[in-house]
Amino acid sequence: MSESEQYAVVVNDEEQYSVWPADRARPAGWHADGFVGDRQACLDHIEQIWTDMRPASLRRAMAAGD
């Protein structure tokens, strides 16, 4: 893996984030969030935007219980 390899930030329906090689097809159930960069830049981006680690379904269920 070279430092110049490009990655894409991907997100699933539960709003969980990961990095994926930009030149590979996304795995089923995941889509690009629009950010592309080296691995560390992608991880930094995820750290800034993924502030609630709970799956979206859990957040919705907890909100409905309020």
TASUL-V367826 format. One record per backbone hydrogen bond with DSSP energy under -0.5 kcal/mol. NH is the residue of the N-H (numbers start at 1). CO is the residue of the C=O. E is the energy in kcal/mol with one decimal. If there is no record, write none. Layout:
{{NH/CO/E} {NH/CO/E}}
This chain:
{{5/2/-1.4} {7/37/-3.4} {8/20/-3.3} {9/35/-2.5} {10/18/-2.8} {11/31/-2.6} {12/16/-1.7} {13/29/-0.6} {15/12/-2.1} {18/10/-2.1} {20/8/-2.1} {22/6/-2.3} {24/21/-1.7} {30/27/-1.9} {31/11/-2.3} {33/9/-2.7} {34/9/-0.5} {37/7/-2.1} {42/38/-2.2} {43/39/-2.4} {44/40/-2.6} {45/41/-2.3} {46/42/-2.5} {47/43/-2.3} {48/44/-1.6} {49/45/-1.9} {50/46/-2.9} {51/49/-1.4} {53/51/-0.5} {56/14/-1.9} {58/55/-0.5} {59/55/-2.1} {60/56/-2.6} {61/57/-2.2} {62/58/-2.6} {63/59/-2.2} {64/60/-2.1} {65/61/-1.1} {66/63/-1.1}}
